[in-house]
């Protein structure tokens, strides 16, 4: 009997059936892995929780200074940092109009106050404070819309010239506030 032309082996199975079963199992595992991964596209390691199938664009308006005490470079530092945090930590496309997400507001408060006093009654430490009012609109889910204020403070020794540390202090406060805004808008914390 010539087995080379037969469709069965000595044990009665078709040749390659074990390999076919193994291949089928590998294919099922692969499909299950792809299905699992595709179920979680909205989470990332930076804390952003965005469903990119529904939300693709963000509109970030420039925040004007509405505070009575003003340092002119503060607005551009804030506006650039706010746009950068979204550009660097999400896949959202920034647009001028009709964004799926919209962030707008104003810098409402920028002030300096004495925080600590020496025994002689002079100021030893001062605190700089910044508050930003934010209006957030999520056009995919209006339940997440809000208007809220975010504040940050930074202290410095009064033995140091305020003008020599002002940019560094403002930059620290801006980073803190933009982190707060990012977490409140897309990280849902």
N, C-alpha and C positions, 0 to 999 in steps of 0.2 A: 504494500500500500504506500502510495506516495503522499506524505504529509505536507509537502511544500504547497500543493494546490488545494489543500483542504481548508475549510473555513473554521475548523475547530482543532484544539490541541488534544493531547492524550487525556487530559482531565475533563474534557467536554466543554471548555470555555472558548470563547472567541479570542483570537490573539489580540493583545493590546487592551483588553478590557480593564485590567488593573491600572494601566497607565491612563486610560480614559477616566476612570473613577478618581484617580489622584488629580488629574488635570481639572476635573469638574470641581473637586473640593478646593483646589487652589483658586479657581475662578470665583467660587462662592465667597471665599475669604476676602479676595480682592474687592469684589462688589460690596461686601459688608463694610470693609474699611473705607471705601470711597463714600458710601452712604453715610457713615458715621462722621467723617470729616466734613462732608457737605452740610451736615445739620448744625454745625457750629461756626459759621463764617463771621459772625458778628462780634466775636471776642478776640482781643489781642493782648499782648503782654504789657502794653502801656496803660491799661485801665480803661481804654475806650470800649464802649459797648454800643456799637453802631450796626444796624442791619443795612448793609450796603446795597441790598436788593431794593430797599425802599428809600434810602437816603443816600444821595450821591453828591449833593452840592451844599455849600454853606456860604451865606452872605454875611460878612462882618463889616459893619459900618465903622467909620472913624469916630472915636469918642472925643467930643470937644471938652474943654475945661470949663466948668461952670462954678468953680470955687472962687471965693473972694481972694485967697492967697494963691498966687500963680508962679510957677517956674516954667517958662516957655517950652524947654525941651521935653518936659514930662509927657505931653500928649503924644509926640512922635515915638518916644520910647515905649509907651504903653501900647499904642496902636500896632507898632511893628511886632512887639512880643506876643500880643494876642493872636495876630495872624500867623506868626511863626509856630506857635504851639500847636495849632490845628494843622498846619502844613506838615510839620515834622512828626506828628503822632497819629494822624488819620490819613485815609485815602480820599477824603472829601475834596472836591474841586471847589476852589473859591471863586465866586461869581459876584458881579456888581448888583444884580437884581434877581428876584424870584428864586432865591435859594430854598432848598428843602428845609434847611435850618437857617435861622436869622438871629444874629446877635447885634444889638445896638444899645446905646446908652450914653452916659456922660460921666466925667470925673467930677464928682460933686463936692469933694472936700480934700484939702491939702493943708495941713496945719502943723505947727511946732509948739510944744509946750515943755515947761520944766518938769522933769521927772524926779529928780533928787536934788536936795539942797545940802550945802556944806554947813558946818557948825557956825561959820561966820554969816550964814544967811544968803550966800551966793549960790547960783545954780552949779551943780556938779555934773548933772546928766540931763540931757534933753531927749524928747521923743518926737519923732516925725511920724505923722499919720496921713494915710491916703484912703479915701473911700470912693468906690465906683458904683454907680447905679446901672444895673444890667436888665434889659428886656430881652427875653429869649423866646423865640417862636419855633415850634417844631411843626411844620406843615403836614407831616405824615402822622403825627399824634399830638393833637392840641391839648391833651391832658397833661403833657409835660411842659407846657408854656409857663413862664413865670416872669415876675419882675422882682428883683432882689438886690440888696446892697452887699458889697464885698469890701472888707476893710483889712488893711495891713499896717503894721507899725514897725519902726526901726529906731533904736536908741543910739546915742553917741555921747561921748564925753565932751563937755563944754570947753575943755582945755584945747580941743581941736577946733579949727576954723570950720564953721558950717559950710561955707562955700567949697572947701576942699573935700568934704565928704558927701555933699548933697547928691551928686550923680550916682555914687555907689549906693547910697541909702535908697534913693528912688528906684534904682534898678532892682535892688533886693525886694522892695515892696511890690513892684510891678510883677516880678516873677511869682511872688506869693499870690497875688490877686489873680493873675492869669491862670495859675494852677487851680485855684478855687473855682474860677469860671469854667475851666475845662472839665473838672470833676463834676460840677453841678449840671453841665449841659450834655456831655456825651458819655461820661463815665457812670452817671446815675448813682452817685454816692451820697 
